[in-house]
Amino acid sequence: MKKTKIFWYLLDSIFLIVFNIYFFLLKRTDQPTSVWISYVSIHLAYLMLLLTPLFVRKGSSSADYGRPLFVITTSYFFLALVIGVVFIILSPETYTVALLVQITIAAIFAILLLTNLIANEHTADNIEKHEEELKYVKESSSKLNGILKQISDNATRKKVEKAYDLIHSSQVKSSYKVKSIEQDVIDEIDKLENALKQTNFETIQLIVDKICNLANERNRQLKLMN
């Protein structure tokens, strides 16, 4: 285990240690139910705060997903702590009010947390879909641009430029129905790189023509879907 993790665990445990020392030194163990409800609620709220990183959707926007979740769990913890401490100090004999207050706070917290988690999942799915759709245009254009920089023959360069312009200006929004065509284009670009290394201009011409045909077919099918 890395030292950093150990330090984080120690840091996280400070509140629990200090709170419990104060609680058991200042209060007797034979407390009314309202006190134990508050005691458990405070610990539950702190546990939810510690578990917040597990709720964050992994991805390029993890920080954006995590920020509102930490605000919610931190607010819940401090609210449960303040109200819990008040009930611990007052120590009412009946537990109904303490229980109802803590249930209400927990319910509001759960609603806010779940709402944000659902929104985060929806946003993350859309971002992943968009990034996947961008992959064809970005990856293909980037590879062709790199190939262009290596070509000195003007006729061949113009051919590759035509393929680059065609793909670079293609519709970004994609569909599962054209995924195989997009993959074929990427595969042909890889073949083009190998043909360029062998300076086989005849093969290069054939591959570029195939790339253009595939790219045009991909664009044609997408237009029909719109």
PyMOL commands that set and color helices and strands:
alter all, ss='L'
color gray80, all
select helices_A, chain A and resi 3-26+33-55+62-90+96-148+154-168+176-197+201-225
alter helices_A, ss='H'
color red, helices_A
deselect
rebuild
show_as cartoon
